Amino acid sequence: MNAIIVPGRPDRAEHYDPSRPSNSEDHWYTWLKRQLILRDIHAVTLEPPFPFRPRYDEWKREFERFDIVPDTILVGHSCGGGFLVRYLSEHTDLHVGKVVLVAPWMNPDNNPISDTADFFKFDIDPDFPARTQSTAVFISNDDDVSVTSTVELLKGMVRGLDIHQYEDKGHFITSDFSELLSTLM
């Protein structure tokens, strides 16, 4: 069994701030990776080039470097969650293990400041969860409106989502994340 963690999109200043960890080591990503490894699940965290200006082909190339098999666990945070929605929507022959989208974001307002170019120009497959062992979405009511709008879009279009609603988690920027680990195990 293996797991792939897909982080979100940092802003440019965060990416180049020498006092911050790399994107793949920020927030709860390293903690989750370690928790999975301790449970004998080989875990990796995606580190796409220039994550502050995501390009789908670059993220896809980096993602596909890893084995994606029927029991692979996929976890995406923010833009990384949006990436997984697109990837699973476009790969209708792919079956995977558990999928968790943490505060998924897909630029629902087409905000040009986000610098996502054509990252989210795709049709959502409303049945992609049927090709997973389970698909959970973590959302907090105090997250940014563009994230809550993304989740509302997904809830309205996608069948089979297990929604985990929180009141005070913001954008899930923390160093550990026991609720996520419990969902995966």
PyRosetta script that sets phi, psi and omega in degrees:
from pyrosetta import init, pose_from_sequence

init()
pose = pose_from_sequence("MNAIIVPGRPDRAEHYDPSRPSNSEDHWYTWLKRQLILRDIHAVTLEPPFPFRPRYDEWKREFERFDIVPDTILVGHSCGGGFLVRYLSEHTDLHVGKVVLVAPWMNPDNNPISDTADFFKFDIDPDFPARTQSTAVFISNDDDVSVTSTVELLKGMVRGLDIHQYEDKGHFITSDFSELLSTLM")
pose.set_psi(1, 145.0)
pose.set_omega(1, 178.0)
pose.set_phi(2, -140.4)
pose.set_psi(2, 167.1)
pose.set_omega(2, 179.6)
pose.set_phi(3, -139.6)
pose.set_psi(3, 143.1)
pose.set_omega(3, 175.1)
pose.set_phi(4, -123.4)
pose.set_psi(4, 124.3)
pose.set_omega(4, 178.3)
pose.set_phi(5, -104.4)
pose.set_psi(5, 126.8)
pose.set_omega(5, -178.7)
pose.set_phi(6, -113.5)
pose.set_psi(6, 106.2)
pose.set_omega(6, -178.9)
pose.set_phi(7, -69.6)
pose.set_psi(7, 170.7)
pose.set_omega(7, 177.2)
pose.set_phi(8, -82.4)
pose.set_psi(8, -170.2)
pose.set_omega(8, -178.1)
pose.set_phi(9, -98.5)
pose.set_psi(9, 112.0)
pose.set_omega(9, 174.9)
pose.set_phi(10, -76.0)
pose.set_psi(10, 163.0)
pose.set_omega(10, 171.4)
pose.set_phi(11, -81.4)
pose.set_psi(11, 167.3)
pose.set_omega(11, -174.6)
pose.set_phi(12, -57.9)
pose.set_psi(12, -43.1)
pose.set_omega(12, -178.8)
pose.set_phi(13, -62.8)
pose.set_psi(13, -41.3)
pose.set_omega(13, 177.2)
pose.set_phi(14, -62.1)
pose.set_psi(14, -43.7)
pose.set_omega(14, -178.1)
pose.set_phi(15, -58.9)
pose.set_psi(15, -41.4)
pose.set_omega(15, -175.5)
pose.set_phi(16, -96.1)
pose.set_psi(16, 5.2)
pose.set_omega(16, 178.9)
pose.set_phi(17, -78.2)
pose.set_psi(17, 113.1)
pose.set_omega(17, -176.4)
pose.set_phi(18, -67.5)
pose.set_psi(18, -14.3)
pose.set_omega(18, 179.2)
pose.set_phi(19, -85.7)
pose.set_psi(19, -7.7)
pose.set_omega(19, -179.3)
pose.set_phi(20, -99.2)
pose.set_psi(20, 153.3)
pose.set_omega(20, 173.8)
pose.set_phi(21, -71.0)
pose.set_psi(21, 166.2)
pose.set_omega(21, 174.8)
pose.set_phi(22, -63.6)
pose.set_psi(22, 161.0)
pose.set_omega(22, -176.4)
pose.set_phi(23, -55.3)
pose.set_psi(23, -40.4)
pose.set_omega(23, -177.4)
pose.set_phi(24, -71.8)
pose.set_psi(24, -12.0)
pose.set_omega(24, -178.5)
pose.set_phi(25, -111.9)
pose.set_psi(25, 7.7)
pose.set_omega(25, -176.0)
pose.set_phi(26, -87.3)
pose.set_psi(26, 168.2)
pose.set_omega(26, 173.9)
pose.set_phi(27, 51.9)
pose.set_psi(27, -130.2)
pose.set_omega(27, -177.1)
pose.set_phi(28, -95.5)
pose.set_psi(28, 2.8)
pose.set_omega(28, -173.3)
pose.set_phi(29, -62.5)
pose.set_psi(29, -47.3)
pose.set_omega(29, -179.6)
pose.set_phi(30, -66.2)
pose.set_psi(30, -40.6)
pose.set_omega(30, 178.7)
pose.set_phi(31, -59.9)
pose.set_psi(31, -48.2)
pose.set_omega(31, -179.3)
pose.set_phi(32, -63.7)
pose.set_psi(32, -44.1)
pose.set_omega(32, 178.9)
pose.set_phi(33, -55.4)
pose.set_psi(33, -46.4)
pose.set_omega(33, -179.8)
pose.set_phi(34, -64.9)
pose.set_psi(34, -41.9)
pose.set_omega(34, 179.2)
pose.set_phi(35, -61.7)
pose.set_psi(35, -39.5)
pose.set_omega(35, 178.5)
pose.set_phi(36, -68.9)
pose.set_psi(36, -43.0)
pose.set_omega(36, 178.4)
pose.set_phi(37, -60.1)
pose.set_psi(37, -39.8)
pose.set_omega(37, 178.3)
pose.set_phi(38, -64.3)
pose.set_psi(38, -17.8)
pose.set_omega(38, 178.1)
pose.set_phi(39, -103.5)
pose.set_psi(39, 20.0)
pose.set_omega(39, 177.8)
pose.set_phi(40, 63.2)
pose.set_psi(40, 31.7)
pose.set_omega(40, 174.4)
pose.set_phi(41, -110.8)
pose.set_psi(41, 113.9)
pose.set_omega(41, 179.0)
pose.set_phi(42, -64.3)
pose.set_psi(42, 120.3)
pose.set_omega(42, -175.6)
pose.set_phi(43, -124.4)
pose.set_psi(43, 140.7)
pose.set_omega(43, 176.5)
pose.set_phi(44, -133.6)
pose.set_psi(44, 156.7)
pose.set_omega(44, 176.5)
pose.set_phi(45, -121.8)
pose.set_psi(45, 127.7)
pose.set_omega(45, -178.5)
pose.set_phi(46, -63.6)
pose.set_psi(46, 139.5)
pose.set_omega(46, 174.8)
pose.set_phi(47, -132.6)
pose.set_psi(47, 76.0)
pose.set_omega(47, -179.0)
pose.set_phi(48, -70.9)
pose.set_psi(48, 156.9)
pose.set_omega(48, 178.9)
pose.set_phi(49, -68.3)
pose.set_psi(49, 144.4)
pose.set_omega(49, 176.0)
pose.set_phi(50, 43.3)
pose.set_psi(50, 60.3)
pose.set_omega(50, -174.6)
pose.set_phi(51, -63.9)
pose.set_psi(51, -16.6)
pose.set_omega(51, 179.8)
pose.set_phi(52, -71.4)
pose.set_psi(52, -18.2)
pose.set_omega(52, 174.9)
pose.set_phi(53, -131.4)
pose.set_psi(53, 75.3)
pose.set_omega(53, -171.9)
pose.set_phi(54, -62.9)
pose.set_psi(54, 137.1)
pose.set_omega(54, 173.1)
pose.set_phi(55, -122.1)
pose.set_psi(55, 124.1)
pose.set_omega(55, -172.9)
pose.set_phi(56, -56.8)
pose.set_psi(56, -44.3)
pose.set_omega(56, -178.0)
pose.set_phi(57, -61.9)
pose.set_psi(57, -34.6)
pose.set_omega(57, 178.3)
pose.set_phi(58, -70.7)
pose.set_psi(58, -44.3)
pose.set_omega(58, 178.8)
pose.set_phi(59, -65.0)
pose.set_psi(59, -40.9)
pose.set_omega(59, -179.7)
pose.set_phi(60, -62.6)
pose.set_psi(60, -45.0)
pose.set_omega(60, 179.4)
pose.set_phi(61, -60.1)
pose.set_psi(61, -43.9)
pose.set_omega(61, 179.0)
pose.set_phi(62, -66.4)
pose.set_psi(62, -42.8)
pose.set_omega(62, 179.9)
pose.set_phi(63, -60.9)
pose.set_psi(63, -43.3)
pose.set_omega(63, -175.7)
pose.set_phi(64, -75.8)
pose.set_psi(64, -1.4)
pose.set_omega(64, 173.4)
pose.set_phi(65, -68.9)
pose.set_psi(65, -19.4)
pose.set_omega(65, -175.9)
pose.set_phi(66, -104.0)
pose.set_psi(66, 154.2)
pose.set_omega(66, 178.1)
pose.set_phi(67, -66.3)
pose.set_psi(67, 130.5)
pose.set_omega(67, 175.5)
pose.set_phi(68, -123.4)
pose.set_psi(68, 102.1)
pose.set_omega(68, -173.8)
pose.set_phi(69, -125.1)
pose.set_psi(69, 174.6)
pose.set_omega(69, -174.3)
pose.set_phi(70, -58.1)
pose.set_psi(70, -20.8)
pose.set_omega(70, 177.5)
pose.set_phi(71, -108.6)
pose.set_psi(71, 12.1)
pose.set_omega(71, 178.2)
pose.set_phi(72, -67.0)
pose.set_psi(72, 129.5)
pose.set_omega(72, 174.8)
pose.set_phi(73, -86.7)
pose.set_psi(73, 133.5)
pose.set_omega(73, 177.8)
pose.set_phi(74, -121.7)
pose.set_psi(74, 128.5)
pose.set_omega(74, 178.2)
pose.set_phi(75, -128.4)
pose.set_psi(75, 124.6)
pose.set_omega(75, 178.0)
pose.set_phi(76, -125.9)
pose.set_psi(76, 135.6)
pose.set_omega(76, 178.9)
pose.set_phi(77, -112.1)
pose.set_psi(77, 128.8)
pose.set_omega(77, 173.8)
pose.set_phi(78, 57.9)
pose.set_psi(78, -119.3)
pose.set_omega(78, 178.4)
pose.set_phi(79, -59.6)
pose.set_psi(79, -32.3)
pose.set_omega(79, 176.2)
pose.set_phi(80, -64.1)
pose.set_psi(80, -34.1)
pose.set_omega(80, 174.2)
pose.set_phi(81, -67.5)
pose.set_psi(81, -42.3)
pose.set_omega(81, 175.8)
pose.set_phi(82, -61.3)
pose.set_psi(82, -39.4)
pose.set_omega(82, 176.2)
pose.set_phi(83, -58.2)
pose.set_psi(83, -45.9)
pose.set_omega(83, -178.9)
pose.set_phi(84, -64.2)
pose.set_psi(84, -37.7)
pose.set_omega(84, 176.8)
pose.set_phi(85, -60.0)
pose.set_psi(85, -45.5)
pose.set_omega(85, 179.8)
pose.set_phi(86, -65.5)
pose.set_psi(86, -47.2)
pose.set_omega(86, -177.4)
pose.set_phi(87, -59.6)
pose.set_psi(87, -47.6)
pose.set_omega(87, -179.5)
pose.set_phi(88, -69.0)
pose.set_psi(88, -30.2)
pose.set_omega(88, 177.0)
pose.set_phi(89, -69.5)
pose.set_psi(89, -34.7)
pose.set_omega(89, -177.3)
pose.set_phi(90, -88.0)
pose.set_psi(90, -15.4)
pose.set_omega(90, -178.3)
pose.set_phi(91, -114.0)
pose.set_psi(91, 73.9)
pose.set_omega(91, -172.9)
pose.set_phi(92, -71.5)
pose.set_psi(92, -9.3)
pose.set_omega(92, 177.0)
pose.set_phi(93, -94.7)
pose.set_psi(93, -2.4)
pose.set_omega(93, -175.5)
pose.set_phi(94, -90.6)
pose.set_psi(94, 131.0)
pose.set_omega(94, 174.0)
pose.set_phi(95, -117.1)
pose.set_psi(95, 132.7)
pose.set_omega(95, -177.8)
pose.set_phi(96, -133.2)
pose.set_psi(96, 175.1)
pose.set_omega(96, 177.9)
pose.set_phi(97, -78.2)
pose.set_psi(97, -140.0)
pose.set_omega(97, -179.3)
pose.set_phi(98, -70.3)
pose.set_psi(98, 143.1)
pose.set_omega(98, 176.4)
pose.set_phi(99, -125.4)
pose.set_psi(99, 131.4)
pose.set_omega(99, 174.3)
pose.set_phi(100, -128.0)
pose.set_psi(100, 125.3)
pose.set_omega(100, 177.4)
pose.set_phi(101, -106.0)
pose.set_psi(101, 111.0)
pose.set_omega(101, -177.3)
pose.set_phi(102, -98.3)
pose.set_psi(102, 115.1)
pose.set_omega(102, -179.0)
pose.set_phi(103, 46.3)
pose.set_psi(103, 54.2)
pose.set_omega(103, -176.1)
pose.set_phi(104, -62.6)
pose.set_psi(104, 143.1)
pose.set_omega(104, -178.8)
pose.set_phi(105, -133.3)
pose.set_psi(105, 132.9)
pose.set_omega(105, 179.6)
pose.set_phi(106, -133.2)
pose.set_psi(106, 29.3)
pose.set_omega(106, 178.3)
pose.set_phi(107, 48.5)
pose.set_psi(107, 58.2)
pose.set_omega(107, -174.2)
pose.set_phi(108, -63.6)
pose.set_psi(108, -21.8)
pose.set_omega(108, -179.4)
pose.set_phi(109, -94.0)
pose.set_psi(109, 4.5)
pose.set_omega(109, -176.6)
pose.set_phi(110, 50.6)
pose.set_psi(110, 46.0)
pose.set_omega(110, -179.4)
pose.set_phi(111, -70.4)
pose.set_psi(111, 114.4)
pose.set_omega(111, -178.4)
pose.set_phi(112, -66.1)
pose.set_psi(112, -21.2)
pose.set_omega(112, 179.8)
pose.set_phi(113, -66.6)
pose.set_psi(113, -24.2)
pose.set_omega(113, -177.6)
pose.set_phi(114, -69.8)
pose.set_psi(114, -16.0)
pose.set_omega(114, 176.8)
pose.set_phi(115, 56.4)
pose.set_psi(115, 43.0)
pose.set_omega(115, 179.2)
pose.set_phi(116, -99.7)
pose.set_psi(116, 2.5)
pose.set_omega(116, 176.9)
pose.set_phi(117, 45.1)
pose.set_psi(117, -120.1)
pose.set_omega(117, -177.7)
pose.set_phi(118, -100.2)
pose.set_psi(118, 18.6)
pose.set_omega(118, -175.0)
pose.set_phi(119, -53.3)
pose.set_psi(119, -36.5)
pose.set_omega(119, -176.0)
pose.set_phi(120, -113.7)
pose.set_psi(120, 25.6)
pose.set_omega(120, 175.9)
pose.set_phi(121, -90.7)
pose.set_psi(121, 88.0)
pose.set_omega(121, -179.4)
pose.set_phi(122, -162.1)
pose.set_psi(122, 165.8)
pose.set_omega(122, 176.1)
pose.set_phi(123, -97.7)
pose.set_psi(123, 127.2)
pose.set_omega(123, 178.3)
pose.set_phi(124, -72.5)
pose.set_psi(124, 129.1)
pose.set_omega(124, 174.0)
pose.set_phi(125, -82.8)
pose.set_psi(125, 112.4)
pose.set_omega(125, -176.9)
pose.set_phi(126, -66.3)
pose.set_psi(126, -12.1)
pose.set_omega(126, -177.3)
pose.set_phi(127, -107.9)
pose.set_psi(127, 9.9)
pose.set_omega(127, -177.3)
pose.set_phi(128, -58.7)
pose.set_psi(128, -31.9)
pose.set_omega(128, 178.0)
pose.set_phi(129, -62.0)
pose.set_psi(129, -23.2)
pose.set_omega(129, 178.6)
pose.set_phi(130, -66.0)
pose.set_psi(130, -18.0)
pose.set_omega(130, 179.6)
pose.set_phi(131, -100.1)
pose.set_psi(131, 16.4)
pose.set_omega(131, 177.1)
pose.set_phi(132, -124.2)
pose.set_psi(132, 161.4)
pose.set_omega(132, 173.8)
pose.set_phi(133, -67.6)
pose.set_psi(133, -34.6)
pose.set_omega(133, 173.7)
pose.set_phi(134, -169.3)
pose.set_psi(134, 153.8)
pose.set_omega(134, 177.5)
pose.set_phi(135, -132.0)
pose.set_psi(135, 113.4)
pose.set_omega(135, -179.8)
pose.set_phi(136, -108.9)
pose.set_psi(136, 149.2)
pose.set_omega(136, 175.6)
pose.set_phi(137, -124.6)
pose.set_psi(137, 127.2)
pose.set_omega(137, 175.6)
pose.set_phi(138, -103.0)
pose.set_psi(138, 126.4)
pose.set_omega(138, 179.9)
pose.set_phi(139, -142.1)
pose.set_psi(139, 144.6)
pose.set_omega(139, 175.5)
pose.set_phi(140, -117.6)
pose.set_psi(140, 138.9)
pose.set_omega(140, -176.4)
pose.set_phi(141, -66.4)
pose.set_psi(141, -15.5)
pose.set_omega(141, 180.0)
pose.set_phi(142, -101.0)
pose.set_psi(142, 17.6)
pose.set_omega(142, 175.2)
pose.set_phi(143, -78.9)
pose.set_psi(143, 172.4)
pose.set_omega(143, 178.7)
pose.set_phi(144, -60.7)
pose.set_psi(144, 147.1)
pose.set_omega(144, -177.7)
pose.set_phi(145, -60.5)
pose.set_psi(145, -30.9)
pose.set_omega(145, 179.4)
pose.set_phi(146, -68.4)
pose.set_psi(146, -28.4)
pose.set_omega(146, 176.5)
pose.set_phi(147, -76.9)
pose.set_psi(147, -46.2)
pose.set_omega(147, 178.8)
pose.set_phi(148, -64.2)
pose.set_psi(148, -32.5)
pose.set_omega(148, 175.3)
pose.set_phi(149, -66.2)
pose.set_psi(149, -39.7)
pose.set_omega(149, 176.9)
pose.set_phi(150, -60.5)
pose.set_psi(150, -45.1)
pose.set_omega(150, -179.1)
pose.set_phi(151, -65.2)
pose.set_psi(151, -39.9)
pose.set_omega(151, 176.9)
pose.set_phi(152, -62.1)
pose.set_psi(152, -41.0)
pose.set_omega(152, 176.6)
pose.set_phi(153, -59.6)
pose.set_psi(153, -47.7)
pose.set_omega(153, -179.9)
pose.set_phi(154, -63.6)
pose.set_psi(154, -44.2)
pose.set_omega(154, 179.6)
pose.set_phi(155, -60.3)
pose.set_psi(155, -34.9)
pose.set_omega(155, -179.2)
pose.set_phi(156, -78.8)
pose.set_psi(156, -21.1)
pose.set_omega(156, -174.2)
pose.set_phi(157, -110.8)
pose.set_psi(157, -31.3)
pose.set_omega(157, -168.4)
pose.set_phi(158, -105.5)
pose.set_psi(158, 130.8)
pose.set_omega(158, 178.6)
pose.set_phi(159, -90.4)
pose.set_psi(159, 141.0)
pose.set_omega(159, 171.9)
pose.set_phi(160, 89.0)
pose.set_psi(160, 21.4)
pose.set_omega(160, 177.3)
pose.set_phi(161, -85.4)
pose.set_psi(161, 139.3)
pose.set_omega(161, 174.1)
pose.set_phi(162, -102.3)
pose.set_psi(162, 105.0)
pose.set_omega(162, -174.7)
pose.set_phi(163, -88.6)
pose.set_psi(163, 127.4)
pose.set_omega(163, 175.1)
pose.set_phi(164, -110.9)
pose.set_psi(164, 104.8)
pose.set_omega(164, -175.7)
pose.set_phi(165, -96.7)
pose.set_psi(165, 131.0)
pose.set_omega(165, 177.9)
pose.set_phi(166, -122.5)
pose.set_psi(166, 162.6)
pose.set_omega(166, -176.4)
pose.set_phi(167, -102.6)
pose.set_psi(167, -30.2)
pose.set_omega(167, -167.6)
pose.set_phi(168, -140.3)
pose.set_psi(168, 33.8)
pose.set_omega(168, -177.7)
pose.set_phi(169, -100.3)
pose.set_psi(169, -4.9)
pose.set_omega(169, -179.4)
pose.set_phi(170, 57.7)
pose.set_psi(170, -128.2)
pose.set_omega(170, -179.4)
pose.set_phi(171, -98.8)
pose.set_psi(171, 20.2)
pose.set_omega(171, 178.7)
pose.set_phi(172, 58.3)
pose.set_psi(172, 48.7)
pose.set_omega(172, 177.0)
pose.set_phi(173, -101.2)
pose.set_psi(173, 95.3)
pose.set_omega(173, -175.5)
pose.set_phi(174, -147.4)
pose.set_psi(174, 170.3)
pose.set_omega(174, -179.3)
pose.set_phi(175, -91.9)
pose.set_psi(175, -22.0)
pose.set_omega(175, 173.0)
pose.set_phi(176, -137.0)
pose.set_psi(176, 167.7)
pose.set_omega(176, -168.9)
pose.set_phi(177, -157.1)
pose.set_psi(177, 71.6)
pose.set_omega(177, -173.7)
pose.set_phi(178, -62.3)
pose.set_psi(178, -33.9)
pose.set_omega(178, 179.2)
pose.set_phi(179, -62.0)
pose.set_psi(179, -38.7)
pose.set_omega(179, 178.1)
pose.set_phi(180, -65.5)
pose.set_psi(180, -47.4)
pose.set_omega(180, 180.0)
pose.set_phi(181, -59.2)
pose.set_psi(181, -42.3)
pose.set_omega(181, 178.8)
pose.set_phi(182, -60.4)
pose.set_psi(182, -40.0)
pose.set_omega(182, 179.3)
pose.set_phi(183, -65.5)
pose.set_psi(183, -37.5)
pose.set_omega(183, -179.0)
pose.set_phi(184, -73.1)
pose.set_psi(184, -29.9)
pose.set_omega(184, -176.7)
pose.set_phi(185, -92.7)
pose.dump_pdb("model.pdb")
